[in-house]
Amino acid sequence: VAASRIQGTLPPFESFAANRFRVGPDWQLIKIATKAPRNYSPGGAELELYFGGTQQEIDLGPVYVFRVDPAE
């Protein structure tokens, strides 16, 4: 099992999304849908991935971030 977290890059490093998912031998698309609690400047938030003690090769990427008009 792997985990992800999205958080701000400055103190207090507020986290606004956390997910767990299984990593298997086949390619898979993992979607993390979330809404940021405020506007972040470029580089102001980061995606962290945790693979713990898994003994396997992980091919990662690409990661896309889409901005939706906040008026929605």
C-alpha positions as a Python dict, from the first residue, in 0.01 Angstrom:
ca = {
    (1, 'V'): (0, 0, 0),
    (2, 'A'): (126, 348, -88),
    (3, 'A'): (2, 683, 34),
    (4, 'S'): (-7, 1041, -88),
    (5, 'R'): (-49, 1378, 78),
    (6, 'I'): (-80, 1729, -61),
    (7, 'Q'): (34, 2009, 165),
    (8, 'G'): (163, 2365, 173),
    (9, 'T'): (540, 2417, 152),
    (10, 'L'): (558, 2678, 429),
    (11, 'P'): (476, 2648, 801),
    (12, 'P'): (234, 2533, 928),
    (13, 'F'): (251, 2290, 628),
    (14, 'E'): (-127, 2250, 619),
    (15, 'S'): (-233, 1923, 459),
    (16, 'F'): (-547, 1930, 245),
    (17, 'A'): (-557, 1586, 83),
    (18, 'A'): (-450, 1238, 190),
    (19, 'N'): (-509, 910, 6),
    (20, 'R'): (-402, 544, 20),
    (21, 'F'): (-381, 316, -282),
    (22, 'R'): (-241, -22, -379),
    (23, 'V'): (60, -46, -608),
    (24, 'G'): (59, -353, -832),
    (25, 'P'): (258, -509, -1117),
    (26, 'D'): (49, -340, -1390),
    (27, 'W'): (30, 24, -1498),
    (28, 'Q'): (-248, 214, -1329),
    (29, 'L'): (-383, 567, -1332),
    (30, 'I'): (-436, 714, -989),
    (31, 'K'): (-656, 1022, -967),
    (32, 'I'): (-651, 1242, -658),
    (33, 'A'): (-939, 1487, -666),
    (34, 'T'): (-917, 1762, -407),
    (35, 'K'): (-988, 2128, -354),
    (36, 'A'): (-724, 2354, -200),
    (37, 'P'): (-852, 2554, 99),
    (38, 'R'): (-691, 2872, -42),
    (39, 'N'): (-486, 3000, -335),
    (40, 'Y'): (-124, 2886, -342),
    (41, 'S'): (153, 3066, -526),
    (42, 'P'): (365, 2861, -770),
    (43, 'G'): (566, 2616, -560),
    (44, 'G'): (346, 2687, -259),
    (45, 'A'): (208, 2332, -235),
    (46, 'E'): (357, 1989, -292),
    (47, 'L'): (252, 1631, -352),
    (48, 'E'): (425, 1376, -131),
    (49, 'L'): (423, 1004, -208),
    (50, 'Y'): (509, 736, 48),
    (51, 'F'): (598, 384, -52),
    (52, 'G'): (708, 261, 290),
    (53, 'G'): (909, -58, 289),
    (54, 'T'): (777, -191, -41),
    (55, 'Q'): (1040, -383, -234),
    (56, 'Q'): (954, -312, -593),
    (57, 'E'): (1035, -76, -875),
    (58, 'I'): (805, 221, -911),
    (59, 'D'): (784, 408, -1242),
    (60, 'L'): (634, 745, -1164),
    (61, 'G'): (499, 1024, -1379),
    (62, 'P'): (384, 1238, -1524),
    (63, 'V'): (188, 1432, -1264),
    (64, 'Y'): (-69, 1685, -1386),
    (65, 'V'): (-234, 1959, -1185),
    (66, 'F'): (-545, 2115, -1332),
    (67, 'R'): (-688, 2440, -1207),
    (68, 'V'): (-1059, 2485, -1225),
    (69, 'D'): (-1217, 2829, -1202),
    (70, 'P'): (-1285, 2888, -831),
    (71, 'A'): (-1620, 3048, -921),
    (72, 'E'): (-1763, 2701, -998),
}
